[in-house]
Amino acid sequence: MGRLPERLVPIYDIIGHYHMTTCPDLRIGQLFSNFQAWLEKEVGTDIYYLEDYRFLEYLEKYLDTLEKKEINK
């Protein structure tokens, strides 16, 4: 049995909220490209292999680093 498509709705809601409140000037491709680079450098893993819950966990950590950079400008 495959993954349930219904699981995607809350995930996209969370991603959209983070994107709109943390870095709305970034295009979606920029957000994910920058996140992937950060993930490889800071965590040492590939975005391709992450389960959804880990993706969101690491995305939150990544966006926290963006917020801290903005605060320290």
ChimeraX attribute file (.defattr): number of C-alpha atoms within 10 A of each C-alpha:
attribute: neighborCount
match mode: 1-to-1
recipient: residues
	/A:1	3
	/A:2	4
	/A:3	7
	/A:4	7
	/A:5	7
	/A:6	8
	/A:7	10
	/A:8	12
	/A:9	9
	/A:10	10
	/A:11	15
	/A:12	12
	/A:13	11
	/A:14	14
	/A:15	13
	/A:16	14
	/A:17	13
	/A:18	16
	/A:19	17
	/A:20	12
	/A:21	11
	/A:22	15
	/A:23	16
	/A:24	13
	/A:25	11
	/A:26	13
	/A:27	11
	/A:28	13
	/A:29	9
	/A:30	11
	/A:31	16
	/A:32	14
	/A:33	12
	/A:34	13
	/A:35	19
	/A:36	18
	/A:37	15
	/A:38	16
	/A:39	19
	/A:40	12
	/A:41	11
	/A:42	11
	/A:43	10
	/A:44	10
	/A:45	14
	/A:46	12
	/A:47	16
	/A:48	8
	/A:49	9
	/A:50	12
	/A:51	10
	/A:52	11
	/A:53	10
	/A:54	12
	/A:55	16
	/A:56	16
	/A:57	11
	/A:58	18
	/A:59	20
	/A:60	15
	/A:61	13
	/A:62	17
	/A:63	18
	/A:64	14
	/A:65	12
	/A:66	13
	/A:67	14
	/A:68	10
	/A:69	10
	/A:70	11
	/A:71	8
	/A:72	6
	/A:73	5
